[in-house]
């Protein structure tokens, strides 16, 4: 969720219409009009312990209204007060018991839920009818036995009342903190605070958070800026009694215009002093009253009811203030008491600590995502004669990084190296080791070493990283000109080759020992790679789980590939991206025990008619001969428009090669979607582009290649080097 978005979430309480049943759970929170009575109708006489109040809907006005705790005992100390039924307990927004308690909690003997309080934060009591009053007169409320806790303000029937006992507050704090603690991210925690507070503790709440929120031990820079993160209140259509209204315009919502979205806390200001004090304060104090305009906006005509009807609570994390919460009550509700400051302090403390941990968790998730993104290739290269597709799935949302990787590395001669590996575990450590092994494999591939030599050096690198650094790896090199593939394996599951006709086979590749064992030899095999075939490389997370062994999973994978190929017919291979999705669909609910890396390669190859290959002796006549051979090949392919550029560039590259070479120089032209020219010699030193001086006789060949060619490069081989360039066709 965007941190700049301000939302208002009304509670789900409905106001009963005139004449509604007062025992309806919704009526515990809202004002219920008293229906008129006909003159002369009698009231039941005040009875003893066995008599209960009239049922809702009978001719008993004010039945089940809220009263002060202990009112019945004060009026009649010897009279047993019957326990109200469960239908008299107001329902809560989450469908549970009052105060956010679990739904299986039952009310106690005094009418208060053991998991929380009533929806208004108070205790539902009984109203005794006055025997001396005339018919139709409202009942007389019993006097409170605790005069010190009385506010002297009448409570409207059906409106929320504050918590009047310490036990109510403790139960509410317990239920509210459990609700706040259920949140994992920032928005869930703030929403839990709002939903637990409104309407049980307050009629409305405004939550401000620091922008940006500091993470861990980092020291914030710049001024302290608070942003209104979330608001919550009783809906305006159900709060017609008035209350805190900012302006005369109630549109679109009264609460939306209460506070400013951004607030910069100036050093030494009244708001800064209140936040520095950390403890919640009533807003009727001079310091808090002066801080409200700064928090809510100087240009806002904010009318707050008189008395202790608002609490400003700073939100303090582990080391610093990260925000503030403003709890508000309307004038029709009893004002906050001194003990309510303790409740606000508990809510603010638990919310701030939860927000602090959520920010840390979000930073860790961000680091994990960035680490995984940088460890794996962001985009697969476009290689000549082969099409590629890949997938990566983490083991779980909470473990977004792992030790599985895949890679496709272009090699000299239009070849491509296909790599897939798996480091033990799926943690940050596994991902770090995987990154080092992948970098080592890329470096070794750039040296054009044979696949078995690459695995041997990876094994040495794993031993240098530690004695318990184990991994499996499969390294394959595809040659599109020869239509052959060379594969070496280090304890990895074998690849599956899907032929054009729909037949899928598991390649017979020597398993070898995992990387990190040390002292073992690796063997490479060379296999056919026909045009139109698809090679699938994968990690064991795709085929192995607690419900099946690896060979059963490989057989299921082979059958899935064959079944998918039958859908497109024998002459058309299935689309590569759709094939990867079909392979992942074979995973069941219990098959995600490990992360999964998948690399699919479709072999298109290069036809022999699109390849021209020559050997040139290292002599002065070699550049002229290279120009003639290139001109003839272009004429045969119908690409005469590139003759001038190709002759110039071939002459420059061959001249540089024969100047230092002692063995024959190779020249190869490849016609694919581009025209590629490759010149090889036995000198390992790579040419470098430099700016020739005016007096130099040479040094301008590579400058011409750089200006005229689409791309160019040089790759060192075990037997020398290859310099290549590409030109766009047509």
ABEGO torsion letter per residue (X at the ends): XBAABBBBBBBABBBBBBGBBAABAAAAABBBBBBBBBBGBBBBBBBBAABBBBBBGBBBBGBGBBBBBGAAAAABAABBBBBBBAAABBBBAAGBBBGGBBAABBBBAAGBBAABBBAAGBBBBBBBBBAABBBGBBBBBBBBABAAABAGBBBBBGBBBBBABAAAAAAAAAAAAAAAAABABAAAAAAAAAAAAOAAABABBBBBBBOBBBBEABBBBEBBBBBBABBBBBBAAABAAEEBBABABAOABAAAAABBABBBBBBGBAAAAAAAAGBBBBAABAAAAAAAAAAAEAABBBBBBBEBABBBBBBBBAABBAEBBBBBBBAABBBBBAAAAAAAAAAAAAAAAAAAAAAAAAAAAAAAAAAAAAABBABBBBBBGBBBBBBBBBABAABABBABBBBBBBBBGGBBBBBBBBBBEBBAAAAAAAAAAAAAAAAAAAAGBBAAAAAAAAAAAAAAAEAABBBBBBBBBBBAAAGBBBBBBBGBBBBBBBBAAGBBBBBBBBAEBBBGAEGBBBBBBBBBBBBGBBBBBBBAAAABBAABBAAAAAAAAAAAAAAAAAAAEAABBBBAAAAAAAAAAABBAAABABBBBBBBBBBAEBBAAABBBBBBBBBAAAAAAAAAAAAAAAAAAGAAAAAAAAAAAAAAAAAAAAAABABBBBBBBBBBABBBBBBBBABABBBBBBBBBAABABGAAAAAAAAABABBBBBBBAAEBBBBBBBBBX
